[in-house]
């Protein structure tokens, strides 16, 4: 999610425009690195007890896949890439849902706030998230077993990685959607048997003392609470969030989207091959091999516009396809509706992901959270791939159709293609 309906979007760092910790030139040098022997090295993620350990290099590969899974959102690609430098050189431990401890507690954690404010308070936000998680653990009276990512995406997934490392617990191999979404209600967490409450928000300026605990009845009410809380003095319109605490037993019995990070690792290897060779078939074949491929399109980016309306970024991406057709993607932070001039459409919850060639001639997974970069690449080659999400998102597909029925989409049909 990028800045979103205030969701974890506007906040959930889910949009947060994190301050660049390294230069743009350095970013592009990293993202365009060649594979050489790294493909073989990437195969060696190793099982350690109940967790799988990924080296830092493998986490960088995983990041490329998470960026594709974001479907245009999940936070700026460049910001997430910068934040990735903070991952420990020791690597990352990821635990499957089937291996969690039934008696421990598992918590969804993230940051919230306006992108400009968050960008200036990265350390404060991370401290605040850690404080919120600690408070929620104390309320629950159980040992913390692991951290859950809100969604898949460039920035928000890295935040979950960092919090799991800071708290010395595994990152759970799952998330709320397997893609990025505009609203909390689009997440699987919002439709499980466990409750969203209690919800904890901590002010980054004073993470040790300014803490708000509330009990929203559902995800829709939680967004209102979040907006009201972080607008209070001391928060500065940003905060660290912890919610949807669940026992290991509840987690196992939920319909959460699983294999988030292991699948992203495999997708990342395919993405890196596309970057190093320029052959988009590697990317498309990842989805074909899993039976989730819908369609793909090649052309040149002709327009990228963005305006912020009621806390959400309304994005329009126009592409002149190589076969003469015109393609348009509409987004509220995340890509939600794709239309072709021949009448073809694709709707959320299906994913509409893209890679675009930068000024070095290499494909990069920039997204809607990188508007200045995208506008600077008008006229460049772009590859769009549409794929099916986890079946869970079709089951709650009405939450996406509710968004699509209003402005700026005014779409009144069903999910296309259907499950």
Secondary structure, 3 states (H helix, E strand, C coil): CCCCCCCCCCCCCCCCCCCCCCCHHHHHHHHCCCCCCHHHHHCCCEEECCEEEECHHHHHHHHHHHHHHCCCCCCCHHHHHHHHCCCCCCCEEEECHHHCCCCCEEEEEEEEECHHHHHCCHHHHHHHHHHHHHHHHHHHCCCEEEEEECCCCHHHHHHHHHHHHHCCCEEEEEECCCCCCCCHHHCHHHHCCCCCCCEEEECHHHCCCCEEEECCCCHHHHHHHHHHHHCCCCCCCEEEEEEEEEEHHHHHCCCCEECHHHHHHHHHHHHHHHHHHCCCHHHHHHHHHCCCEEEEEEEEEEEEEEEEECCEEEEEEEEEECCCCEEEEEEECCEEEEEECCCCEEECCCEEEEEEECCCCCEECCCCCCHHHHHHCCCCEEEEEEECCCHHHHHCCHHHHHHHCCCCCCCCCCCCCCC
